[in-house]
Amino acid sequence: MSGSDLDTADRSGCWSGYLELIRELVRGDPAAYRQRCTQLDETGWADLGLVIGAAYFLAVRLRGGRFPDQVEIIWYVAGARAELVGTGFDVDPRVAERLIGAATISNPDDLGDIDPKLVVESEMLLLWRLLRPLPDDEMSRFLAEVDLLATRWAAE
């Protein structure tokens, strides 16, 4: 194995806290989600953006057929915002539309002017909607793919 292959092998599986946070978020398990957040408060959140970014990228690609153009992206974001009414959460529609567009129809480098914390928050809320339809077995496969992609990105 080369040096970068060793780094990738060493990192694979180290994202389990973040991956389970995604599962708990999508499944709407607030008690487990809060407990996971408490654990992450103790162990650290340093790589959350990397893992959420990988999950978001794969989730949008998984559902990419829904987003052939800007009109469909706008409709999807409006639907997501409607589902968030009453939850205490909301997503900035312009940011959400740009995030989906960057993953499907435009250049991801066009996001450099958005606050990274806002990107992660928006991606998490969009993940909630993008991944909810997945059955548990597909969610487990999806999270394994996220683990591999985040590991690859961390090694680059």
Buried (B, 14 or more C-beta within 10 A) or exposed (E): EEEEEEBBEEBBEBBEBBBBBBBBBBBEEEEBBEEBEEEBEEEEEEBBBBBBBBBBBBBBEBBEEBBEEBEBBBEBBEEBBEBBEEEEEEBBBEBBBBBBBBBBBBEBEEBEEBEEEEBBBBBBBBBBBBBEEBEEEEBEEBBEEBBBBBBBBBBE
